[in-house]
Amino acid sequence: VFPFGIMMNWPEPWGKIWDNWSRFPRRLNEKLLIPTILSSHGYMLRGQYRNHNGRRPNMYWLTLAESTAHKDTNSSDVLRDMGHNMRDKDILNSVFDSMHTSDSSITSDTAFVKSVEAGDGALYWNNTEATRVFQQLAGNGGGNAHVMALSDKLIEVVDGHEISGKRKAQENVTTITDPNVQVVFYAQPETINKYMTAAMIDSGFLGRAVITLDDDDLEDDEYSLFDEPDYEEGWK
């Protein structure tokens, strides 16, 4: 949970970066903006940064906020505005122009790898209504192997070494090495309560997400999302 004003206390250039984003005349929420700011800058760094294991800072964010929290305003809309702002300054080929789409066609592991492949190893997936994604991953009683494998691809994104391809009857999907991928999901807490499954917990899918909360009016106990009495000692 990010306290208000946290970016102004970070080392430069983060204070200046926050100031640039906060200039737009709309209702911006710092806690909802932080995933957008950090993921977009991680994406723009591309090959200029590696962690101590020599891998890119790939992340996927799961930001929980109510339906009235202006998720679009603080993610896809503000990315569009940043792109327009750069073009107004005669900066061509703004990287923000390729970051504002929410790709609803990514419904399986194959579609995900193809999306990364089409972006020359790079993908910025911003989904402000991720309920549908979690509905698919939950499988609706039995599930689809290709959809369930999407969670494996997101685990590989964060691991940062490669996103494995696969062989199908009519085509091959190439393994992508050294991927540059950022995934930002926004969802309501009720969505996670309803659709998160034990398999998603056990696989490490949840453990690799950066979970952020917009919880001004909520008690911590309300975010004990995974109380399932039939699953050993329950999830916390």
C-alpha positions in Angstrom: 0.0 0.0 0.0 1.7 3.2 -1.2 1.2 6.2 1.2 0.4 9.5 -0.4 3.4 11.5 -1.5 5.8 8.6 -1.5 7.3 9.4 -5.0 8.2 12.9 -3.8 10.4 11.2 -1.2 12.2 8.9 -3.7 15.6 9.9 -5.1 15.6 12.0 -8.2 14.6 11.8 -11.0 11.4 10.3 -9.5 10.1 13.5 -8.0 10.4 15.2 -11.4 8.8 12.2 -13.1 5.9 12.4 -10.8 5.6 16.1 -11.4 5.4 15.6 -15.1 2.7 13.0 -14.9 0.7 15.0 -12.4 0.4 18.0 -14.7 -2.5 16.6 -16.7 -5.8 18.2 -15.9 -7.7 15.1 -14.8 -8.4 13.3 -11.5 -5.2 11.5 -10.9 -4.7 9.1 -8.0 -1.0 8.7 -7.0 -1.5 5.1 -5.7 -3.2 4.0 -8.9 -0.6 5.9 -11.0 2.5 4.3 -9.4 2.0 0.9 -11.3 1.6 2.9 -14.6 4.6 5.1 -14.0 7.0 2.3 -12.8 5.9 -0.3 -15.5 6.1 2.3 -18.3 9.6 3.4 -17.3 10.7 -0.2 -16.9 9.4 -0.8 -20.5 11.2 2.3 -21.8 14.5 1.3 -20.2 14.6 -1.8 -22.5 18.1 -3.1 -22.8 19.7 -0.3 -20.7 19.2 -2.0 -17.4 19.7 -5.5 -16.0 19.3 -6.8 -12.5 22.1 -8.6 -10.6 21.1 -11.8 -12.5 21.4 -10.1 -15.8 17.7 -10.0 -16.5 15.3 -7.2 -17.4 13.1 -5.7 -14.7 9.9 -7.3 -16.1 6.9 -7.2 -13.8 3.2 -7.8 -13.7 1.1 -5.7 -11.4 -2.2 -6.6 -9.9 -3.8 -3.4 -8.6 -7.0 -3.8 -6.6 -9.4 -0.9 -6.6 -13.1 -0.4 -6.6 -15.1 0.3 -9.8 -15.3 4.0 -9.0 -11.6 4.5 -8.6 -10.9 5.9 -12.1 -8.6 3.0 -13.2 -8.7 4.1 -16.9 -7.9 7.7 -16.0 -4.8 6.6 -14.1 -3.5 4.0 -16.7 -4.6 3.8 -20.3 -5.9 7.4 -20.5 -2.9 9.0 -19.0 -0.6 7.0 -21.3 -2.5 8.4 -24.3 -2.1 11.9 -22.9 1.7 11.4 -22.5 1.9 10.4 -26.1 -0.1 13.4 -27.2 2.1 15.6 -25.1 5.3 14.3 -26.7 3.9 14.8 -30.2 2.9 18.4 -29.3 6.6 18.9 -28.5 7.5 17.5 -32.0 9.0 14.3 -30.5 8.2 11.6 -33.1 7.8 7.9 -32.5 6.7 8.4 -28.9 7.1 5.1 -27.0 3.8 5.9 -25.2 1.9 5.4 -28.5 2.5 1.7 -28.3 1.6 1.4 -24.7 -2.0 2.6 -24.3 -3.9 -0.4 -25.8 -5.6 -3.0 -23.7 -5.3 -6.2 -25.8 -8.5 -8.2 -25.2 -7.4 -10.7 -27.8 -4.8 -12.2 -25.4 -6.8 -15.2 -24.2 -4.3 -18.0 -24.3 -0.6 -18.7 -23.9 -0.2 -18.9 -27.7 -1.8 -15.5 -28.2 0.3 -14.0 -25.5 3.6 -15.2 -27.1 2.5 -14.0 -30.5 1.8 -10.6 -29.1 5.3 -10.4 -27.6 6.8 -11.7 -30.9 4.9 -9.1 -32.9 6.4 -6.4 -30.8 9.9 -7.7 -31.5 10.2 -9.2 -28.0 8.4 -6.3 -26.3 4.9 -6.0 -25.0 3.1 -3.6 -22.7 -0.2 -5.2 -21.7 -2.4 -2.7 -19.8 -5.8 -4.2 -18.8 -8.0 -1.9 -16.6 -10.8 -4.5 -16.4 -8.9 -7.7 -15.8 -12.0 -9.6 -14.5 -12.3 -11.4 -17.8 -8.7 -12.5 -17.6 -9.2 -14.1 -14.2 -12.5 -15.6 -15.3 -10.6 -17.4 -18.1 -7.7 -18.4 -15.8 -10.2 -19.8 -13.3 -11.4 -22.1 -16.0 -15.1 -22.0 -15.2 -15.0 -25.6 -13.9 -12.4 -27.7 -15.6 -10.8 -25.0 -17.7 -8.9 -24.9 -20.9 -5.3 -26.0 -21.0 -4.3 -23.1 -23.4 -5.9 -20.5 -21.1 -4.4 -22.0 -18.0 -1.0 -22.0 -19.6 -1.3 -18.2 -19.9 -0.5 -18.0 -16.1 2.7 -20.0 -16.8 3.7 -17.4 -19.4 3.2 -14.6 -16.9 5.5 -16.5 -14.5 8.1 -16.7 -17.2 7.8 -12.9 -17.8 8.7 -12.1 -14.3 11.5 -14.8 -14.2 12.9 -12.7 -17.1 15.0 -15.3 -19.0 12.7 -16.5 -21.7 9.1 -17.0 -22.7 8.9 -20.5 -24.0 7.3 -21.3 -27.4 5.2 -24.3 -28.2 4.5 -26.6 -31.1 0.9 -26.9 -32.4 -0.6 -28.9 -35.2 -0.4 -26.2 -37.8 2.4 -23.9 -36.6 5.3 -23.3 -34.2 5.5 -20.5 -31.8 9.1 -19.4 -31.2 10.6 -19.1 -27.8 11.4 -15.5 -27.0 14.7 -14.9 -25.1 15.4 -11.8 -23.0 11.8 -10.5 -23.2 10.9 -6.9 -22.5 7.4 -7.2 -21.1 5.3 -5.2 -18.6 1.8 -6.3 -17.6 -0.6 -4.1 -15.6 -3.9 -5.5 -14.4 -6.6 -3.6 -12.5 -9.4 -5.5 -10.9 -11.9 -5.1 -8.1 -11.2 -7.0 -4.9 -14.5 -9.0 -5.4 -13.1 -10.3 -8.7 -10.1 -11.9 -6.9 -12.2 -13.3 -4.2 -14.4 -14.9 -6.7 -12.0 -16.2 -9.4 -8.6 -16.8 -7.7 -8.1 -20.5 -7.4 -5.8 -22.8 -5.4 -4.0 -23.7 -8.7 -3.1 -20.0 -9.2 -1.7 -19.9 -5.7 0.3 -23.1 -5.9 1.8 -22.4 -9.3 3.5 -19.2 -8.2 1.2 -17.0 -10.4 0.1 -14.9 -7.5 3.4 -14.9 -5.8 5.1 -13.1 -8.7 2.5 -10.4 -9.0 3.2 -7.0 -7.4 -0.1 -6.4 -5.6 -1.1 -2.8 -4.8 -4.1 -1.6 -3.0 -6.2 1.6 -3.2 -7.7 1.2 0.3 -8.4 4.6 1.8 -11.6 3.4 3.4 -10.9 -0.3 3.9 -9.5 -2.2 6.9 -6.6 -4.6 6.3 -8.8 -7.6 7.3 -11.0 -6.9 4.2 -8.0 -7.8 2.1 -7.6 -11.3 3.5 -8.8 -12.4 0.2 -8.1 -16.1 0.2 -10.0 -17.5 3.2 -10.9 -21.0 1.9 -11.6 -23.4 4.7 -11.4 -26.5 2.5 -7.9 -25.6 1.3 -5.6 -26.8 4.2 -5.1 -23.8 6.5 -6.6 -21.2 4.2 -4.9 -18.5 2.1 -3.7 -15.2 3.5 
